[in-house]
Each structure stands twice: as C-alpha cells, then as structure tokens.
Amino acid sequence: MASFLSLFTIKNLLVLSIALNLSFLFNVNKHGFLFSVENQENRCPSMVENHEAEATMRTLLSVSSTSSQEDLDRVINLNHGDPTMYEKYWLMMSERTTVVIPGWLSMSYFSDAKSLCWFLELELAKQIIRLHKAVGNAVTQGRHIVVGTGSSQLIMAVLFALSPKDGSEPMSVVATAPSYSSYPVMSTYLKSGLYNWGGDTKSFNKEGPYIEFITSPNNPDGFVRSSTVNRTGGMLVHDLAYYWPQYAPISSPADHDLSLFTVTKATGHAGTRIGWALVKDEQVAKKMVNFIELNTIGVSRDSQLRVAKILEVMTNTTEKHGSSDSRKSFFEISYHVMEERWQQLRAVVNKNRMFSLPHFTPGYCHFLQQETNPQPAFAWSGGL
C-alpha cells in the first residue's frame, strides 16, 4: 500500500477527482481501470456503520498499519462515489432553492388520484417537462412520466413491466460490456421467475424476447451507445442518466419508447432519491406504477417538492441564457467544473504514464451552442 501511495502526491490524489469528490474508487478488472470519486468530508457516524464501508476501511487500515500518518491521510475509500461536486453552486443558490414544507402538507398517499402515476407531484411533472425542453435532451410530448425512488427503483419497475407474467422462462436482460454494474445484480438479486441476467450483448445468442439496457453516455466508459442485439422481440430501455450538457454534447432530443433519468446525475442531489421515466406505452407505464405501488406505495412527496424547486431554478437560469442571470446557469458552471477536472486528470495521467485515458470525439452541443468534448462522470482507463 505504501509503495502504491508513494506514486502519488496529495495533489495528485485531489486531481483524480472527476465527477465525484476528494477520493476515488479504483476498480481493476479485465476491461481496465475505473476511476470515480467520493467526498469524505462531513460524514456522520451513522454512515460508516454500513458493513461494506467498515470492511473496506478495516482492510485499508490493516494494509497501512505500518504507514506514516501522512500516508494514512491518503487512504482511498473503495466503497462507492458520492456526487457532491456541485455543492458550491447549490450553496450559492441556497435561498432560491429552499423549500419550506408545513406539517400538514403531503399527508395523503395521493398527489393526483385521477392521474396514471397517482403519486407524481404535478409541480415536479411540470418542471421535468420545462427542463427537458430548455436543455433539448429528451422528447416529453406523448410520454407518461413515472417518478421513482431514484433510477434504481425505476430499473426494477421496468423489469417488472416488460417481462410477461405467463412466460415459459425468465426474460433475458442484457447490456453491452462494460456496463453499469448494478444491471446484473438487479436482474438476479430477487431470483425472479420473470427475468434473469443474460450477459453481454456481444455474446448473447438466445432466441426469443429480451430486454436490452442502453446507457448513453455509457457508465463507465463515457461513450455514446446504441442498440447492439437488434433482433425481433427486443425491448430497449435507454438509461440517459448522463445525457446532460456537463457530461456530453446535446446533439438532439432523445426520442425513445422508454428513457430513464435521475436527479443524482443531473444535479448531484443523490440523497433526495428521485428519478423519472419517460414512457411512450401507457400499459408499460401502468405496470411500472403498479410495481412502485407494491414496492413502496408511491414515492416521497416531500422529496418530489424539493426536486421540483431545484429543477425550476435550473430551468429559470437556463432560459435566461445571455442575460445577467446566465452567469449563474447551473449547466454552464457544471460544464466548466467537469472540464477543469478532466484537464487536471489528463495532465496527471500523461505525467505518470502508468495509465491511458480514452479520447472522445467532440460534437456540437445545441444547448451550449458550441462544439464540446464529452466529459464523462467516470474515467475508464487501461494500463500502459
């Protein structure tokens, strides 16, 4: 451990902060090296009670038992990332994004009992539509909005909704490697008879219907993706968590049957646990709502109201592009945050010559009205 840390100065470790903050997740497998980041400041005691986090820290401290205090200050948490890189912006906008919820508000299960997604706050739906229109990253017309407790719950709801209840065998769920690490886990964790993980699309040759997850820009390598299997009976789910201007050029509005978004990646508010799906097929949307009803009897209305206010402020500053208020545009500021971090990371990697970083093709961003480079939330790196 000490020899590994000796390769990096404290400044190097801080520079390895890309889309998340202060320390980074270092995962090695056959595809390469994955760098992410996690903010270790202001963590309350209850957060370190997590079994996996404790195990990780015990291992690292054991390995570093003979290291100096300076080395221990550089210990890397390998557990997960925490997207607090936009905290300074939201601190600046704190007064405009503050929401006061009186004790009598949101007591009912229902936001709108007559709506397809009866637990979706109308104000949140309004602000989601406004934001997508302002950014130009997704078509909302002719779509049903289904809100979930983060995109994680929505992924489970999608698997439930797209899998036939009377199938002779579980529906195959596939994605092109490298892919989001939770897809296999979510597809197998409950040992459902409805669906099961089918592996990498490149080796998938099973006949019959299937569900293909397409993450674009992709997690973890950052490249734009499209369907790989392209066979009859395939149902495509587009995970567009990172299709925002700070991460990728907005080339055109995404126009898919089913798209997933999450406030975690869009704004950094991971703890609020809100995601949404844009669903063209009404029956699929109803089945997703049914799953969430069975799973959690809806989604926190308080969290939805908070996100609605955050999205409102984002859209307001975005729509005033070119005015004095545009200096506070979330997407412009977050774009430069990501740009600076990628510049710093490339400088460190080029200097140490231990790893290589992918090179991305620039594209015209219709939102920023200029050619921009992709700036993924993760750095997918290989050894030299």
Phi and psi in degrees as a GROMACS rama.xvg file:
@    title "Ramachandran Plot"
@    xaxis  label "Phi"
@    yaxis  label "Psi"
@TYPE xy
-63.5245  -40.2945  ALA-2
-65.9155  -36.6144  SER-3
-65.5902  -44.7507  PHE-4
-67.1055  -27.678  LEU-5
-65.3379  -18.5564  SER-6
-74.2379  -16.8563  LEU-7
-122.355  137.919  PHE-8
-86.5088  168.03  THR-9
-59.0685  -37.8982  ILE-10
-61.5266  -40.7681  LYS-11
-59.8451  -44.9471  ASN-12
-63.5671  -37.6409  LEU-13
-68.0365  -35.8409  LEU-14
-67.687  -26.5943  VAL-15
-74.1816  19.0676  LEU-16
-90.8368  111.459  SER-17
-100.816  -86.7523  ILE-18
-99.8291  -16.5432  ALA-19
-111.663  -155.64  LEU-20
-137.914  138.735  ASN-21
76.932  -45.6441  LEU-22
-125.636  168.635  SER-23
-130.883  153.365  PHE-24
-87.5949  124.487  LEU-25
-118.171  106.442  PHE-26
-122.857  124.321  ASN-27
-110.203  128.16  VAL-28
-147.082  -170.023  ASN-29
-65.6558  -17.0777  LYS-30
-87.2272  -23.2732  HIS-31
145.813  -152.824  GLY-32
-116.839  135.8  PHE-33
-112.983  119.288  LEU-34
-104.554  130.267  PHE-35
-138.903  -172.764  SER-36
-143.492  153.719  VAL-37
-143.194  133.934  GLU-38
-81.5972  121.504  ASN-39
-96.0603  -2.43734  GLN-40
-80.8348  152.091  GLU-41
58.9449  36.3236  ASN-42
-91.5155  122.866  ARG-43
-75.8879  157.672  CYS-44
-56.2687  -34.2252  PRO-45
-65.0504  -25.3984  SER-46
-71.8816  -29.7378  MET-47
-87.1501  3.82802  VAL-48
-78.739  -11.2157  GLU-49
-57.1692  130.524  ASN-50
-59.8724  -44.2896  HIS-51
-66.3788  -39.7907  GLU-52
-64.3676  -41.5083  ALA-53
-63.29  -43.558  GLU-54
-63.0766  -41.7473  ALA-55
-61.2561  -47.4911  THR-56
-66.3212  -38.6139  MET-57
-61.9202  -41.1116  ARG-58
-63.9922  -46.4494  THR-59
-64.7317  -40.7175  LEU-60
-68.6859  -34.073  LEU-61
-65.5353  -45.0235  SER-62
-63.7678  -32.7649  VAL-63
-97.8747  18.1718  SER-64
-60.568  -26.1302  SER-65
-99.874  5.0026  THR-66
-81.6482  162.096  SER-67
-75.6333  168.759  SER-68
-61.6209  -34.6529  GLN-69
-62.4752  -39.7467  GLU-70
-66.9005  -40.5136  ASP-71
-63.3362  -30.929  LEU-72
-67.035  -15.0649  ASP-73
-100.834  7.29578  ARG-74
-55.9133  135.282  VAL-75
-99.4585  126.048  ILE-76
-82.7033  118.445  ASN-77
-94.8167  8.19753  LEU-78
-75.5798  -58.0045  ASN-79
-167.242  173.231  HIS-80
-99.1226  165.469  GLY-81
-142.926  109.909  ASP-82
-78.8529  71.5071  PRO-83
-103.416  19.6014  THR-84
-70.3446  -16.8801  MET-85
-101.738  13.9975  TYR-86
-60.0903  -38.6244  GLU-87
-62.3655  -38.4531  LYS-88
-64.0761  -46.8311  TYR-89
-71.0732  -25.3878  TRP-90
-66.4107  -40.8726  LEU-91
-63.4826  -32.5575  MET-92
-101.19  19.0083  MET-93
-58.6881  -42.2535  SER-94
-65.6202  -37.3759  GLU-95
-77.711  -17.5589  ARG-96
-109.729  5.11478  THR-97
-72.8553  134.033  THR-98
-121.091  127.094  VAL-99
-104.843  120.579  VAL-100
-112.771  106.559  ILE-101
-65.5244  157.614  PRO-102
-60.499  -23.1278  GLY-103
-90.4304  -11.5033  TRP-104
-80.3537  147.399  LEU-105
63.0832  32.272  SER-106
-76.9331  -29.8847  MET-107
-76.6724  154.058  SER-108
-63.2083  -31.747  TYR-109
-94.9064  134.27  PHE-110
-90.4238  -44.0368  SER-111
-151.678  99.3679  ASP-112
-61.3698  -21.1748  ALA-113
-90.1365  -8.62467  LYS-114
-83.1807  152.754  SER-115
-56.7381  -50.6441  LEU-116
-97.556  86.1722  CYS-117
-69.6568  -12.3385  TRP-118
-102.112  4.34318  PHE-119
-81.2648  122.429  LEU-120
-66.8894  131.223  GLU-121
-60.6414  -36.0341  LEU-122
-67.4361  -36.6427  GLU-123
-66.0656  -44.7257  LEU-124
-57.4083  -43.3443  ALA-125
-60.4197  -45.3992  LYS-126
-72.8699  -31.0801  GLN-127
-62.3675  -45.8468  ILE-128
-63.7377  -43.7969  ILE-129
-60.0068  -45.3395  ARG-130
-65.8623  -46.0232  LEU-131
-62.1481  -37.1502  HIS-132
-66.6429  -41.8953  LYS-133
-67.993  -40.5526  ALA-134
-81.4106  -32.9815  VAL-135
77.9469  30.7656  GLY-136
-105.432  -2.66223  ASN-137
-161.161  142.912  ALA-138
-81.7151  127.724  VAL-139
-110.044  -18.421  THR-140
-66.3276  133.87  GLN-141
75.3658  18.2275  GLY-142
-119.018  145.887  ARG-143
-93.8127  136.232  HIS-144
-96.6666  124.012  ILE-145
-116.283  121.178  VAL-146
-93.3524  146.309  VAL-147
-139.933  168.134  GLY-148
-79.7736  81.8454  THR-149
74.1161  168.104  GLY-150
-70.5413  -18.2542  SER-151
-59.4528  -46.7044  SER-152
-66.9588  -34.8726  GLN-153
-66.5497  -36.4441  LEU-154
-61.6571  -44.384  ILE-155
-64.1207  -38.8936  MET-156
-65.0668  -37.4583  ALA-157
-64.5014  -45.2037  VAL-158
-59.4449  -41.6219  LEU-159
-64.9511  -43.3979  PHE-160
-72.6167  -33.5561  ALA-161
-91.326  -11.208  LEU-162
-91.1093  127.769  SER-163
-65.6122  139.648  PRO-164
-78.8145  -16.0126  LYS-165
-116.285  25.3831  ASP-166
-68.4109  148.988  GLY-167
-72.6979  -19.3679  SER-168
-154.513  163.484  GLU-169
-60.906  145.849  PRO-170
-69.2227  136.167  MET-171
-79.1555  134.943  SER-172
-115.843  124.538  VAL-173
-133.308  162.108  VAL-174
-158.101  156.106  ALA-175
-85.1492  125.789  THR-176
-75.0906  145.485  ALA-177
-75.5749  139.698  PRO-178
-131.821  171.885  SER-179
-54.0858  123.999  TYR-180
-64.7115  -18.605  SER-181
-82.7066  -15.9808  SER-182
-57.652  -50.6151  TYR-183
-62.5956  -39.7318  PRO-184
-64.6664  -47.1378  VAL-185
-65.4992  -29.2797  MET-186
-79.1816  -16.5603  SER-187
-121.778  -16.0723  THR-188
-58.3694  -43.8367  TYR-189
-86.1363  -2.46829  LEU-190
51.0874  45.494  LYS-191
-70.6594  146.22  SER-192
-83.9486  -2.21866  GLY-193
-86.7745  -35.6919  LEU-194
-151.135  161.463  TYR-195
-157.404  151.273  ASN-196
-66.8797  128.16  TRP-197
-105.241  -3.82375  GLY-198
93.7867  -159.066  GLY-199
-73.3126  136.077  ASP-200
-60.4731  -30.1891  THR-201
-68.168  -22.7175  LYS-202
-112.705  4.55959  SER-203
-80.6576  119.005  PHE-204
-133.143  17.9523  ASN-205
-75.9835  137.714  LYS-206
-77.3578  157.608  GLU-207
103.685  178.931  GLY-208
-67.0997  156.945  PRO-209
-156.12  162.296  TYR-210
-113.457  124.913  ILE-211
-114.62  121.774  GLU-212
-88.38  129.314  PHE-213
-122.663  105.688  ILE-214
-95.7059  118.762  THR-215
-147.368  119.647  SER-216
-57.0731  148.46  PRO-217
-78.8685  144.942  ASN-218
-106.096  112.556  ASN-219
-112.371  -3.57423  PRO-220
-91.6389  -10.7763  ASP-221
85.0446  -0.952707  GLY-222
-84.4354  153.172  PHE-223
-71.255  135.977  VAL-224
-121.936  155.662  ARG-225
-138.372  177.223  SER-226
-60.3912  140.761  SER-227
-107.289  -40.8983  THR-228
-70.3293  -50.303  VAL-229
52.4167  54.9469  ASN-230
-125.737  159.255  ARG-231
-61.1938  138.268  THR-232
94.4904  -2.32984  GLY-233
-80.0247  139.119  GLY-234
-115.761  120.426  MET-235
-98.8963  134.44  LEU-236
-120.654  116.569  VAL-237
-96.6124  111.606  HIS-238
-90.7306  105.102  ASP-239
-108.431  34.4222  LEU-240
-54.8861  -32.5843  ALA-241
-106.581  11.6633  TYR-242
-87.0188  68.7782  TYR-243
-133.415  155.257  TRP-244
-59.4043  -27.5973  PRO-245
-72.3703  -18.5267  GLN-246
-107.13  -30.1994  TYR-247
-156.084  151.448  ALA-248
-62.9878  135.387  PRO-249
-87.9974  98.992  ILE-250
-83.2131  -34.0772  SER-251
-169.73  160.8  SER-252
-67.218  129.615  PRO-253
-65.8642  129.136  ALA-254
-127.306  82.267  ASP-255
-122.934  165.193  HIS-256
-68.0097  -34.1555  ASP-257
-149.063  116.572  LEU-258
-126.19  144.394  SER-259
-116.71  139.341  LEU-260
-135.386  159.187  PHE-261
-144.209  139.872  THR-262
-67.475  -23.9067  VAL-263
-54.6173  -49.878  THR-264
-83.4423  -32.7695  LYS-265
-68.7263  -44.7416  ALA-266
-120.149  -16.9272  THR-267
95.1747  -0.495089  GLY-268
-85.7172  68.8531  HIS-269
-65.572  -38.1451  ALA-270
-69.9933  -15.6094  GLY-271
-77.3138  -21.9745  THR-272
56.5396  59.9226  ARG-273
-131.384  131.786  ILE-274
-137.484  168.965  GLY-275
-146.501  153.018  TRP-276
-117.973  140.49  ALA-277
-104.627  112.802  LEU-278
-121.849  125.12  VAL-279
-79.6411  -42.9761  LYS-280
-80.661  120.927  ASP-281
-63.3883  -38.6922  GLU-282
-67.0342  -37.9401  GLN-283
-64.4028  -42.7886  VAL-284
-61.6345  -41.7815  ALA-285
-62.9347  -39.8544  LYS-286
-68.1454  -35.9792  LYS-287
-63.9776  -43.6313  MET-288
-61.7398  -40.1176  VAL-289
-61.5643  -41.2046  ASN-290
-62.1581  -47.1778  PHE-291
-64.6161  -35.8479  ILE-292
-61.0965  -43.7722  GLU-293
-71.027  -33.3653  LEU-294
-79.4074  -49.3926  ASN-295
-137.578  10.6144  THR-296
50.5245  49.7719  ILE-297
103.955  -167.771  GLY-298
-131.443  141.869  VAL-299
-45.8773  119.246  SER-300
-72.2783  -32.9548  ARG-301
-62.8231  -45.3846  ASP-302
-61.9084  -39.3542  SER-303
-62.9321  -39.9997  GLN-304
-65.9233  -37.0452  LEU-305
-65.6221  -45.9296  ARG-306
-64.3842  -38.1295  VAL-307
-57.7995  -43.6568  ALA-308
-65.7488  -41.6786  LYS-309
-62.6494  -45.5884  ILE-310
-65.9882  -35.1281  LEU-311
-61.1692  -45.3197  GLU-312
-65.1508  -42.0024  VAL-313
-57.8802  -46.709  MET-314
-68.7942  -39.4857  THR-315
-59.5027  -44.8397  ASN-316
-71.184  -32.4414  THR-317
-68.8478  -42.3212  THR-318
-69.9311  -17.8632  GLU-319
-95.7954  25.0935  LYS-320
-53.3976  126.397  HIS-321
99.8161  -16.3722  GLY-322
-91.2127  179.023  SER-323
-62.5967  -27.0035  SER-324
-75.6024  -15.0848  ASP-325
-66.2808  -18.2346  SER-326
-64.2633  -17.5915  ARG-327
-106.104  14.3637  LYS-328
-62.1572  123.416  SER-329
-57.8699  -46.8135  PHE-330
-68.783  -34.573  PHE-331
-68.2818  -43.4872  GLU-332
-67.6976  -44.9863  ILE-333
-66.9367  -31.3219  SER-334
-61.0744  -44.746  TYR-335
-70.2957  -31.5831  HIS-336
-60.5503  -48.5506  VAL-337
-66.2142  -39.7006  MET-338
-60.4956  -45.1312  GLU-339
-64.0676  -40.3998  GLU-340
-67.7536  -38.718  ARG-341
-68.169  -37.4812  TRP-342
-62.3643  -42.8344  GLN-343
-66.6422  -42.0476  GLN-344
-63.4514  -45.4801  LEU-345
-62.2647  -37.0668  ARG-346
-63.4277  -42.8532  ALA-347
-66.356  -46.2126  VAL-348
-63.2126  -42.2253  VAL-349
-65.0288  -33.7728  ASN-350
-72.9337  -42.5633  LYS-351
-81.3537  -27.9628  ASN-352
56.39  29.5671  ARG-353
-92.8533  -30.8026  MET-354
-129.447  166.712  PHE-355
-119.92  151.608  SER-356
-117.169  148.499  LEU-357
-68.4467  153.051  PRO-358
-111.427  131.07  HIS-359
-107.697  149.472  PHE-360
-83.7735  124.423  THR-361
-62.5386  155.908  PRO-362
-145.357  159.688  GLY-363
-79.1874  125.49  TYR-364
-98.0738  113.149  CYS-365
-68.484  -22.5552  HIS-366
-75.6025  -51.6347  PHE-367
-81.1693  -9.17973  LEU-368
57.729  45.3367  GLN-369
-163.941  164.818  GLN-370
-76.7344  130.057  GLU-371
-131.136  157.455  THR-372
-92.9535  141.44  ASN-373
-58.8778  139.965  PRO-374
-133.711  74.6168  GLN-375
-59.6551  160.311  PRO-376
-76.1841  -11.1711  ALA-377
-130.257  152.504  PHE-378
-109.659  110.567  ALA-379
-93.6712  108.736  TRP-380
-123.848  147.986  SER-381
-114.24  160.403  GLY-382
-81.1809  148.076  GLY-383
